Amino acid sequence: MPDNLVDHQPNEERRVHQRVRVRWSLSLLKKQGQARVLTAVTENLSSQGFFCVVDERLAAGERVECILKFPLRLETNSPRSLRCEAEVVWVSMLDGGRFGIGCRIEDYTFVG
């Protein structure tokens, strides 16, 4: 297994906070190496983090900037996105050359 992958078994339950299955659009700014934006969709979300699938390998411990887009707006003046700083906590290699990543949200602000 490559050094920057953390072995994670999907059936292992290690969650501290309840997760909700939501599929919201997500943009991740990968800062290490050549900086670029990756697009993804969340698989689940908690008060502390999220899980998503990406096409490019990220390293456990890597910091990313994220824009999480809410699917609905309740009011005209309500925020439409959450901008956050997150840390990749674990990475799992998936079929088809894709990667599942679990990220911990470290800080966030609401944006329009």
C-alpha positions in Angstrom: 0.0 0.0 0.0 1.4 3.5 -0.9 2.7 5.5 2.1 0.1 8.2 1.8 -2.9 5.8 2.0 -4.4 5.0 5.3 -6.0 1.5 5.4 -9.6 1.9 6.1 -12.1 -0.9 6.1 -15.6 0.4 5.1 -17.3 -1.9 7.6 -15.2 -0.6 10.5 -17.4 1.8 12.6 -15.2 4.5 14.1 -17.6 7.4 14.0 -18.0 9.6 17.0 -20.6 12.0 15.4 -23.8 10.9 13.6 -23.5 11.1 9.8 -26.3 12.0 7.4 -26.3 10.6 3.9 -26.4 13.7 1.6 -25.2 14.2 -1.9 -24.1 17.8 -2.1 -21.7 19.4 -4.7 -18.2 19.9 -3.3 -15.1 21.7 -4.7 -11.8 20.9 -3.1 -8.7 23.0 -3.6 -5.7 20.7 -3.5 -2.8 22.7 -2.3 0.0 20.1 -2.2 2.0 19.5 -5.3 0.4 21.2 -8.3 -2.5 23.2 -6.9 -5.8 22.5 -8.6 -9.5 22.2 -7.9 -11.2 18.8 -7.7 -14.9 18.4 -7.9 -16.8 15.8 -6.0 -20.2 15.0 -4.4 -20.5 14.2 -0.7 -21.6 10.7 0.3 -22.3 11.7 3.9 -21.8 14.6 6.3 -21.5 15.2 10.0 -21.0 18.2 12.3 -17.3 17.4 12.1 -16.6 16.3 8.6 -17.6 14.6 5.3 -16.8 11.6 3.1 -16.5 11.9 -0.7 -15.0 10.2 -3.7 -12.4 11.9 -5.8 -10.5 11.0 -9.0 -7.1 12.0 -7.7 -5.1 10.7 -4.7 -4.8 12.9 -1.7 -2.6 12.2 1.3 -3.8 11.6 4.9 -2.9 14.8 6.7 -3.2 17.0 3.6 -5.1 20.2 4.1 -7.7 21.3 1.6 -9.9 24.3 1.1 -13.5 23.3 0.3 -16.7 24.9 -1.0 -19.8 22.8 0.0 -22.9 23.9 -2.0 -26.2 23.7 -0.3 -28.9 22.3 -2.7 -31.7 24.6 -1.5 -32.0 28.2 -0.3 -34.8 28.9 2.1 -34.6 32.7 1.9 -33.2 35.1 -0.7 -30.6 36.4 1.8 -29.6 33.0 3.2 -26.1 31.6 2.5 -25.8 29.2 -0.4 -22.4 27.6 0.4 -20.1 26.7 3.2 -16.4 27.5 2.7 -14.2 25.4 5.0 -10.7 24.4 5.7 -10.4 20.6 6.1 -7.9 17.9 6.8 -7.9 14.6 5.0 -8.0 12.1 7.8 -8.1 8.9 5.8 -7.9 7.7 2.2 -9.2 4.5 0.7 -8.4 3.2 -2.8 -11.6 2.3 -4.6 -12.3 0.4 -7.8 -11.7 2.2 -11.1 -8.8 4.2 -9.8 -10.9 6.5 -7.6 -10.3 7.4 -3.9 -12.6 7.7 -1.0 -11.6 10.4 1.5 -12.7 11.2 4.9 -12.2 14.9 5.9 -12.4 16.7 9.2 -13.7 20.2 9.0 -11.3 22.5 10.9 -12.9 25.9 10.3 -15.8 27.3 8.2 -17.7 30.4 7.1 -21.0 30.7 5.3 -20.8 32.4 1.9 -23.5 33.7 -0.6 
